[in-house]
Amino acid sequence: MAYDAIVLGAGIAGVSTAIHLRKRGLSVALVDRREPGEETSFGNAGIIQREGIHPYLFPRDLRTIIDVALKRRTDADYHITSLASVAPFLWRYFRASTEEGGRRSLAANVPIFARCLEAHEALMDEAGSSGLIAKRGWIRLFRDDGAIPEAEAQARELRDFGLDAVMPDMTELQALEPHVDVTQLAGAMHYRDPWTCSDPGALVKSYADLFKRLGGEIVQAEIFGLENGNGKWTVATDGPALSAEHVAVTLGPWSKKLLDAAGLRLPMGVKRGYHEHYGATGNAYLSRPLVDDEFGFVLAPMARGIRLTSGAEFARQEAAKTPVQLRKVLPMARDLFPLGDSVDPEPWMGARPVFPDMLPVVGRAPGMNGIWLNFGHGHHGFTLGPATGELVAQMISGETPFCDPEPYSAQRFTRLQ
Ligand SMILES: Cc1cc2nc3c(=O)[nH]c(=O)nc-3n(C[C@H](O)[C@H](O)[C@H](O)COP(=O)(O)OP(=O)(O)OC[C@H]3O[C@@H](n4cnc5c(N)ncnc54)[C@H](O)[C@@H]3O)c2cc1C
């Protein structure tokens, strides 16, 4: 079956890319082995992080590194058995996490984060799914004074970019979230621009329905590989063979596997993460997500219950689930908010696809004319998918992109090799 463009992977990045291509008049097939929005784009904390321009850097202070190495922290963990395979990525991540590297990534983040709310809004208005969104921001909680000065410095920087971050005192915090035990907190930062979603998977599915309404085609099939011939790409699947001049790779954490096999080696790693939903006891409720700065967990109010999400786990993507971090933070989460019983049969696990500089790859695949990339959004793919979907569709269609795509180019890695 022949199309103008084929989009591989129906998470937030792929669905958004497919819509934007379809809106430009291309015939588009969107391929996934599952229904849209059932992997990483389903399991995240649902925050559209308008404020998220500061990249998550690899820690540089020895104390933190030793604590992680000795498994004394809950925000980061690793599998000893995976160390040999994840070490090359960790080394590149460490080297990229200089002050200067952080500044570069922050500058690169500014235009795509500036687009994130309006890019989502355009899709949800048309999809009719704005009801899944709350516009009350999220709150970062500090258990001791140590982390507050850095958060204040970042908040000042956010204000310079016109963003809204305020430090409520404990009375104000209690008014915002009456069921949180504020007695164990040293402070809080309320980021008021971000939006939050009560069901990220359902939002992506609503965007996929919009794609179908616009005349796009969804093909459910396992993708095996890419072949080039006669100026076209053929996508090998366990269903129909699909061909097109343009193929967009939006396979999130699985993108590397496909591209490695096609001969394009990019230094992507994964930060695995978990979630589990809990009820709330009595009449307790949360109005917005809370992020525990010290222990690295999130409590996010969702349609299904309160979603507790974990920090980063460095392990092979396909290694067995080890939800140790979730188990360790559960008592701290319960101290903070009166969680009831779990409503899930088992914890969910996903993997954030990350590059060493914490920027996604968006644009042409080096040396593969007609292959386009839109993946590696790390901690912010749910936020950025619609914006980078629009960006890559503009590039494919030969339009002037809404921002300079150079900082997200895959060439930033291949020209060093
Ligand atoms: C615990 C956790 C919390 C997070 N919280 C947030 C947050 O609050 N805000 C935020 O912005 N981001 C958050 N993220 C990150 C965000 O979820 C991801 O960056 C984003 O979902 C990635 O989207 P994607 O479309 O690139 O990948 P995915 O959603 O994983 O989509 C990839 C698709 O490719 C398909 N696929 C893969 N291989 C094949 C194949 N061989 N054949 C066919 N189909 C295939 C999969 O089925 C899948 O549907 C969080 C992530 C985690 C793990």
PDBQT file of the ligand as one rigid body, heavy atoms in Angstrom, charges set to zero:
ROOT
HETATM    1  C1  LIG A 501       6.828   7.493  34.769  1.00  0.00    +0.000 C 
HETATM    2  C2  LIG A 501       6.853   8.519  33.661  1.00  0.00    +0.000 A 
HETATM    3  C3  LIG A 501       6.313   9.790  33.898  1.00  0.00    +0.000 A 
HETATM    4  C4  LIG A 501       6.325  10.755  32.872  1.00  0.00    +0.000 A 
HETATM    5  N1  LIG A 501       5.722  11.972  33.093  1.00  0.00    +0.000 NA
HETATM    6  C5  LIG A 501       5.673  12.882  32.089  1.00  0.00    +0.000 A 
HETATM    7  C6  LIG A 501       4.984  14.109  32.261  1.00  0.00    +0.000 A 
HETATM    8  O1  LIG A 501       4.351  14.366  33.292  1.00  0.00    +0.000 OA
HETATM    9  N2  LIG A 501       5.011  15.022  31.250  1.00  0.00    +0.000 N 
HETATM   10  C7  LIG A 501       5.660  14.779  30.080  1.00  0.00    +0.000 A 
HETATM   11  O2  LIG A 501       5.689  15.644  29.209  1.00  0.00    +0.000 OA
HETATM   12  N3  LIG A 501       6.279  13.576  29.853  1.00  0.00    +0.000 NA
HETATM   13  C8  LIG A 501       6.300  12.637  30.824  1.00  0.00    +0.000 A 
HETATM   14  N4  LIG A 501       6.926  11.444  30.626  1.00  0.00    +0.000 N 
HETATM   15  C9  LIG A 501       7.592  11.210  29.342  1.00  0.00    +0.000 C 
HETATM   16  C10 LIG A 501       6.609  10.890  28.226  1.00  0.00    +0.000 C 
HETATM   17  O3  LIG A 501       5.644   9.961  28.667  1.00  0.00    +0.000 OA
HETATM   18  C11 LIG A 501       7.355  10.331  26.998  1.00  0.00    +0.000 C 
HETATM   19  O4  LIG A 501       8.426  11.181  26.643  1.00  0.00    +0.000 OA
HETATM   20  C12 LIG A 501       6.416  10.242  25.804  1.00  0.00    +0.000 C 
HETATM   21  O5  LIG A 501       5.235   9.543  26.136  1.00  0.00    +0.000 OA
HETATM   22  C13 LIG A 501       7.079   9.548  24.627  1.00  0.00    +0.000 C 
HETATM   23  O6  LIG A 501       6.105   9.482  23.596  1.00  0.00    +0.000 OA
HETATM   24  P1  LIG A 501       6.420   8.774  22.235  1.00  0.00    +0.000 P 
HETATM   25  O7  LIG A 501       5.253   8.998  21.350  1.00  0.00    +0.000 OA
HETATM   26  O8  LIG A 501       7.755   9.214  21.748  1.00  0.00    +0.000 OA
HETATM   27  O9  LIG A 501       6.581   7.213  22.622  1.00  0.00    +0.000 OA
HETATM   28  P2  LIG A 501       5.460   6.116  22.979  1.00  0.00    +0.000 P 
HETATM   29  O10 LIG A 501       4.291   6.731  23.625  1.00  0.00    +0.000 OA
HETATM   30  O11 LIG A 501       6.155   5.010  23.692  1.00  0.00    +0.000 OA
HETATM   31  O12 LIG A 501       4.995   5.605  21.558  1.00  0.00    +0.000 OA
HETATM   32  C14 LIG A 501       5.796   4.719  20.792  1.00  0.00    +0.000 C 
HETATM   33  C15 LIG A 501       4.853   3.755  20.075  1.00  0.00    +0.000 C 
HETATM   34  O13 LIG A 501       5.636   2.914  19.205  1.00  0.00    +0.000 OA
HETATM   35  C16 LIG A 501       5.019   1.647  19.176  1.00  0.00    +0.000 C 
HETATM   36  N5  LIG A 501       6.006   0.662  18.748  1.00  0.00    +0.000 N 
HETATM   37  C17 LIG A 501       7.239   0.459  19.251  1.00  0.00    +0.000 A 
HETATM   38  N6  LIG A 501       7.896  -0.501  18.569  1.00  0.00    +0.000 NA
HETATM   39  C18 LIG A 501       7.044  -0.935  17.595  1.00  0.00    +0.000 A 
HETATM   40  C19 LIG A 501       7.138  -1.909  16.568  1.00  0.00    +0.000 A 
HETATM   41  N7  LIG A 501       8.252  -2.642  16.377  1.00  0.00    +0.000 N 
HETATM   42  N8  LIG A 501       6.079  -2.115  15.767  1.00  0.00    +0.000 NA
HETATM   43  C20 LIG A 501       4.933  -1.395  15.937  1.00  0.00    +0.000 A 
HETATM   44  N9  LIG A 501       4.788  -0.437  16.882  1.00  0.00    +0.000 NA
HETATM   45  C21 LIG A 501       5.840  -0.208  17.708  1.00  0.00    +0.000 A 
HETATM   46  C22 LIG A 501       4.544   1.419  20.603  1.00  0.00    +0.000 C 
HETATM   47  O14 LIG A 501       3.503   0.455  20.650  1.00  0.00    +0.000 OA
HETATM   48  C23 LIG A 501       4.104   2.828  21.025  1.00  0.00    +0.000 C 
HETATM   49  O15 LIG A 501       2.710   3.023  20.854  1.00  0.00    +0.000 OA
HETATM   50  C24 LIG A 501       6.917  10.460  31.624  1.00  0.00    +0.000 A 
HETATM   51  C25 LIG A 501       7.435   9.175  31.387  1.00  0.00    +0.000 A 
HETATM   52  C26 LIG A 501       7.398   8.209  32.384  1.00  0.00    +0.000 A 
HETATM   53  C27 LIG A 501       7.924   6.838  32.090  1.00  0.00    +0.000 C 
ENDROOT
TORSDOF 0
